[in-house]
């Protein structure tokens, strides 16, 4: 079975408003469920692709801080 996670996530969130998207992201994080990680990864990929270098540097800074604890 071949599943296109990116396409599935995109289809699931088409026409979603900001509050619905925020609620979905926050509940996914709060549930701490492994099954939501691919979807959050798709969101991160979208943010990364649409970000300028300053935002990418800031994201990397947050990640490096987290992983150097």
GROMACS elastic network, one bead per residue, 0.5 to 0.9 nm:
[ bonds ]
;  ai    aj funct       b0    kb
    3     6     6  0.89012   500
    3     7     6  0.86642   500
    3     8     6  0.79980   500
    4     7     6  0.54218   500
    4     8     6  0.61620   500
    4     9     6  0.86976   500
    5     8     6  0.50001   500
    5     9     6  0.60312   500
    5    10     6  0.84206   500
    5    38     6  0.74195   500
    5    39     6  0.74507   500
    5    42     6  0.78789   500
    6     9     6  0.52907   500
    6    10     6  0.61121   500
    6    11     6  0.86033   500
    6    38     6  0.87448   500
    6    39     6  0.78059   500
    6    42     6  0.60717   500
    7    10     6  0.50382   500
    7    11     6  0.60785   500
    7    12     6  0.85452   500
    8    11     6  0.51231   500
    8    12     6  0.60997   500
    8    13     6  0.86966   500
    9    12     6  0.50398   500
    9    13     6  0.62393   500
    9    14     6  0.85638   500
    9    39     6  0.63110   500
    9    42     6  0.73489   500
    9    43     6  0.86025   500
   10    13     6  0.53742   500
   10    14     6  0.60232   500
   10    42     6  0.86872   500
   11    14     6  0.53246   500
   11    15     6  0.89944   500
   12    15     6  0.88245   500
   12    16     6  0.85219   500
   13    16     6  0.52823   500
   13    17     6  0.87386   500
   13    21     6  0.76443   500
   14    17     6  0.89123   500
   16    19     6  0.82196   500
   16    20     6  0.61009   500
   16    21     6  0.63261   500
   17    20     6  0.54237   500
   17    21     6  0.62294   500
   17    22     6  0.86421   500
   18    21     6  0.51125   500
   18    22     6  0.60066   500
   18    23     6  0.85137   500
   19    22     6  0.50051   500
   19    23     6  0.60283   500
   19    24     6  0.85043   500
   20    23     6  0.50942   500
   20    24     6  0.61377   500
   20    25     6  0.86566   500
   21    24     6  0.50812   500
   21    25     6  0.61901   500
   21    26     6  0.85657   500
   22    25     6  0.51827   500
   22    26     6  0.60352   500
   22    27     6  0.84449   500
   23    26     6  0.52027   500
   23    27     6  0.59497   500
   23    28     6  0.83842   500
   24    27     6  0.52876   500
   24    28     6  0.60456   500
   24    29     6  0.86400   500
   25    28     6  0.51404   500
   25    29     6  0.62843   500
   25    30     6  0.86548   500
   25    40     6  0.73034   500
   26    29     6  0.51581   500
   26    30     6  0.60610   500
   26    31     6  0.85357   500
   27    31     6  0.59428   500
   27    32     6  0.85807   500
   28    31     6  0.53420   500
   28    32     6  0.65656   500
   28    33     6  0.70160   500
   28    35     6  0.89448   500
   28    36     6  0.59310   500
   28    37     6  0.81523   500
   28    40     6  0.80601   500
   29    32     6  0.53050   500
   29    33     6  0.75921   500
   29    36     6  0.79821   500
   29    37     6  0.86825   500
   29    40     6  0.87195   500
   30    33     6  0.82273   500
   31    34     6  0.89197   500
   31    36     6  0.87356   500
   32    35     6  0.88374   500
   32    36     6  0.80387   500
   32    37     6  0.88499   500
   33    36     6  0.59167   500
   33    37     6  0.74984   500
   34    37     6  0.54908   500
   34    38     6  0.82544   500
   35    38     6  0.69166   500
   35    39     6  0.81740   500
   36    39     6  0.54702   500
   36    40     6  0.63484   500
   36    41     6  0.86714   500
   37    40     6  0.50636   500
   37    41     6  0.60059   500
   37    42     6  0.86597   500
   38    42     6  0.63016   500
   38    43     6  0.87550   500
   39    42     6  0.50487   500
   39    43     6  0.64078   500
   39    44     6  0.86911   500
   40    44     6  0.61829   500
   40    45     6  0.85809   500
   41    45     6  0.61020   500
   41    46     6  0.86456   500
   42    46     6  0.62895   500
   42    47     6  0.87028   500
   43    46     6  0.51699   500
   43    47     6  0.63020   500
   43    48     6  0.86250   500
   44    47     6  0.50688   500
   44    48     6  0.60172   500
   44    49     6  0.85643   500
   45    48     6  0.50621   500
   45    49     6  0.61187   500
   45    50     6  0.86028   500
   46    49     6  0.52618   500
   46    50     6  0.62142   500
   46    51     6  0.85418   500
   47    50     6  0.52796   500
   47    51     6  0.59517   500
   47    56     6  0.89118   500
   48    51     6  0.52457   500
   48    52     6  0.82538   500
   48    55     6  0.82994   500
   48    56     6  0.65547   500
   48    59     6  0.86734   500
   49    52     6  0.83309   500
   51    54     6  0.78172   500
   51    55     6  0.57339   500
   51    56     6  0.62114   500
   52    55     6  0.55586   500
   52    56     6  0.63606   500
   52    57     6  0.87604   500
   53    57     6  0.60367   500
   53    58     6  0.85613   500
   54    57     6  0.51378   500
   54    58     6  0.62596   500
   54    59     6  0.87216   500
   55    58     6  0.50005   500
   55    59     6  0.61745   500
   55    60     6  0.85728   500
   56    59     6  0.50865   500
   56    60     6  0.61377   500
   56    61     6  0.85214   500
   57    60     6  0.50730   500
   57    61     6  0.60879   500
   57    62     6  0.87643   500
   58    62     6  0.63772   500
   58    63     6  0.87343   500
   59    62     6  0.52055   500
   59    63     6  0.63248   500
   59    64     6  0.86657   500
   60    63     6  0.50505   500
   60    64     6  0.60109   500
   60    65     6  0.84622   500
   61    64     6  0.51918   500
   61    65     6  0.61235   500
   61    66     6  0.86470   500
   62    65     6  0.51722   500
   62    66     6  0.62820   500
   62    67     6  0.87917   500
   63    66     6  0.50883   500
   63    67     6  0.62090   500
   63    68     6  0.85546   500
   64    67     6  0.51893   500
   64    68     6  0.59794   500
   64    69     6  0.88373   500
   65    68     6  0.53620   500
   65    69     6  0.67470   500
   66    69     6  0.58831   500
